[in-house]
């Protein structure tokens, strides 16, 4: 979040997370973090600890909202961190509330508890004095990683401003049918929909971000382990892998292990885009690279540096073990996605609503809103 915003002129003066592993990664990359990073559960923070800022960001846990998760919604022990973020804004004197909020989560937020979670969240944000504008962006428009995320841009409503319940909507990749229908079916929510340009077309492929790992490097799995992965594939995926193996040139795919019908299955993706990076828990969730051609194949995990490139954080400093790095990247937001939002939404709205930016007026608070398990 910070890298994407600061590339478009924003300055971070407060950040929070409760996870010591992510604190270590953050401090290694941002030497000024000693002055503004607060380690701790957001539910224990007071608004007195937070400086007055123009923008507050929140990326709260998706575990209970994701289609692949528990679907316990905003009452779940992880995603309920959203209410910690709301509490801070609610207890903050009105004149200190940020002019803008940027909330990020998975698209499953939209359908959690049959849409009730999203509806309630938007109404609560309305009650705090903000009009809301949701849209969906996929990292695959910027980097070779499939990573759809729902963003909600929230703008302070001026006292004299009238926010109508009716909005003009057009279905686009940023606001697909499910989202536009939700907006139209909830006229009591104070929407403030802004027209946005289409995101760019992806110009790179998976192989463009891969390290040149020698075929005899220890990173590649041994023959027995690689064969086991191949045997975990369904008939359909095995046929794709076999076609790659007999190909005249090397080709690449990524693999995730998923439980299907109580059985661990290896699912192969070969469209030049990696699957969504996830946080590895209990050894699972790590993405696997499948390289094949000329009658043979090799298998290894994606490296931390490759994952950094898939997040648009090519030069990110990585001084932690692989699993810790993967955990951080799996929980992060894609840098060029945030850069695009800042360039095409945040900055134009700020200039239109609040005048030219200055060094001191355009600052951001980074609240990742992580609940303590």
NUMIVEX-325287 format. One record per residue (C-alpha): y negated, x negated, z negated; residue in one letter. Coordinates in steps of 0.5 Angstrom, whole numbers, plus 2048, in hexadecimal, padded with zeros to 3 digits. Layout:
YXZA ...
//
This chain:
800800800X 7FB7FA7FEX 7FC7F6804X 7FB7FC809X 7F57FE805X 7F27F8805X 7F37F680CX 7EE7FC80DX 7E97FA808X 7EB7FD802X 7EC7F97FBX 7F17FA7F6X 7EE7FA7EFX 7F47FD7EBX 7FB7FE7ECX 8018007E8X 8098007E8X 80E8017E2X 8137FC7E5X 8127F57E3X 8167F37EAX 8117F57EEX 80B7F37E9X 80E7EC7EBX 80E7ED7F2X 8077EF7F2X 8047EA7EEX 8077E57F2X 8037E77F8X 7FD7E97F5X 7FA7E47F0X 7F47E97EEX 7FA7EE7EBX 7F87EB7E4X 7F27EE7E4X 7F47F57E6X 7FC7F67E6X 7FE7FA7E0X 8067FB7DFX 8088017DCX 80A8087DDX 80580C7E0X 8068127DBX 80480D7D5X 7FD80B7D9X 7F680E7D7X 7F180F7DCX 7ED80B7D7X 7F18057DAX 7EF8067E1X 7E98047E5X 7E48097E9X 7E78097F0X 7E680C7F7X 7ED80D7F8X 7F380E7F4X 7FA80D7F7X 80180F7F5X 80880E7F7X 80C8117F2X 8148107F2X 8178147F7X 81E8157F4X 81E81C7F2X 81A81E7F9X 81E81A7FEX 82481E802X 828819800X 8278197F9X 82881E7F3X 8238237F5X 8218257EEX 81A8257F1X 8138237EDX 8178257E6X 81C81F7E7X 81B8197E3X 8188157E8X 8148197EDX 81181C7E7X 80D8167E7X 80881A7EBX 80681E7E5X 8048187E2X 7FF8167E8X 7FC81D7E7X 7FB81D7E0X 7F78167E1X 7F381A7E6X 7F28207E1X 7F081D7DBX 7EB8187DFX 7E481B7DFX 7E281F7E5X 7DD81A7E7X 7E28147E7X 7E78177EBX 7E88137F2X 7E58167F8X 7EC8157FBX 7F38157FAX 7F98137FEX 8008157FCX 8068137FFX 80E8157FFX 814817803X 81381D808X 819820803X 8138227FEX 811827803X 81782B802X 8198297FBX 81B8307F7X 81A8347FEX 8138317FEX 8118337F7X 81082C7F5X 80B82B7FBX 8078317FAX 8068307F2X 8048297F3X 7FF82B7F9X 7FC8307F4X 7FB82C7EEX 7F88277F3X 7F382C7F5X 7F282E7EDX 7EF8277ECX 7EA8287F2X 7ED8257F8X 7EF8287FFX 7F6826802X 7F8823809X 7FF821809X 80281E80FX 80881A811X 809813814X 80F80F816X 80F807815X 81380781BX 80C80881FX 80A80181CX 8107FD81BX 8187FD81DX 819801816X 81B809816X 81780B810X 813812810X 80F81380AX 80A819808X 803817806X 7FE81C803X 7F781A804X 7F381E7FEX 7EB81E7FFX 7E68217F9X 7E38277FBX 7DC8277FAX 7D982D7F6X 7D58307FBX 7DB830800X 7DF836802X 7E6834804X 7E9839808X 7F183B808X 7F283C80FX 7F3835813X 7F483481BX 7FA83081CX 7FE82D821X 80582A821X 805823822X 80A81D81FX 80581C819X 805824818X 80C82681AX 80E82D81AX 81182D813X 80A82B810X 80682F815X 80A835813X 80983480BX 80283380CX 80183A810X 80583D80BX 80183B805X 7FA83D806X 7F983D7FEX 7F98357FEX 7F2832800X 7F482E806X 7EF82980AX 7F3828810X 7F0822814X 7F282181CX 7F581A81CX 7F7816822X 7FE814824X 80180E821X 803808826X 809807829X 80E802826X 80D7FB82AX 8137F8827X 81A7F8825X 81F7F6820X 8217EF823X 8197ED823X 8197ED81BX 8207EA81AX 8217E3818X 8247DE81CX 82A7DD817X 82F7D881AX 8367DB81BX 83A7D6816X 8357D8811X 8377DA80AX 8337E080BX 8387E3810X 83E7E780CX 8457E480DX 84A7E7812X 84E7EB80DX 8477EE80AX 8447F0811X 84B7F3814X 84B7F780DX 8447FA80FX 8467FB816X 84C7FF814X 847804810X 844806816X 84680D819X 84980E81FX 84280F823X 83F80981FX 845804821X 845806828X 83D804828X 83F7FD824X 8457FC829X 8407FD82FX 83B7F882CX 8417F382BX 8437F3832X 83C7F2834X 83A7EC839X 8347EB834X 8337EB82DX 8307F282AX 82E7F4823X 82F7FA81FX 82E7FC817X 8337FF813X 83280380CX 838805808X 83880D806X 83D811803X 83F816807X 84581B805X 8468177FFX 847811803X 84380B804X 84180A80CX 83D805810X 838808814X 83580481AX 82E80581DX 82D801824X 827804826X 8237FE825X 82080181EX 8227FF817X 824805813X 81F80680DX 81F801808X 821803801X 8228017FAX 8287FE7F9X 82C8017F3X 8327FE7F0X 8337FA7F6X 8328007FBX 82C801800X 82C7FA803X 82C7FB80AX 8317F780EX 82F7F3815X 8357F481AX 8357EF820X 83A7EF826X 83B7ED82DX 83F7E8831X 8467EA82DX 8447E9826X 83F7EC821X 83C7EA81AX 8397ED814X 8347EC80FX 82F7EF80AX 8287EF80DX 8247EA80AX 81E7EB805X 8197E880AX 81C7ED810X 81B7F380BX 8147F080AX 8127F0811X 8157F7812X 8107F980DX 80B7F6811X 80A7F180BX 80C7EB80FX 8087E580BX 80A7E9804X 80C7E37FFX 8137E47FDX 8157E07F7X 81A7E57F4X 8227E67F5X 8247EA7FBX 8267F07F7X 81F7F07F3X 81B7EF7FAX 81F7F57FDX 81E7F97F7X 8167F87F8X 8167F9800X 81A7FF7FFX 8158027FAX 80F8007FEX 80B803804X 80A80080BX 8047FC80CX 8027FE813X 803806811X 7FE80580BX 7F9801810X 7FA806815X 7F880C810X 7F280880DX 7EF806814X 7F080D817X 7EF812811X 7ED80F80AX 7E780A80DX 7E4810812X 7E581580DX 7E1810808X 7DC80F80DX 7DB81680FX 7DB819807X 7D8813803X 7D480F808X 7D580780AX 7D9803806X 7D77FE801X 7DB7F87FEX 7DB7FC7F7X 7DC8037FAX 7E28037FDX 7E78017F8X 7EE8047F7X 7F38057F1X 7FA8047F2X 7FE8087EEX 8068087F0X 80780D7EAX 80E80B7E8X 81180F7E3X 81580B7DDX 81C80D7DEX 
//
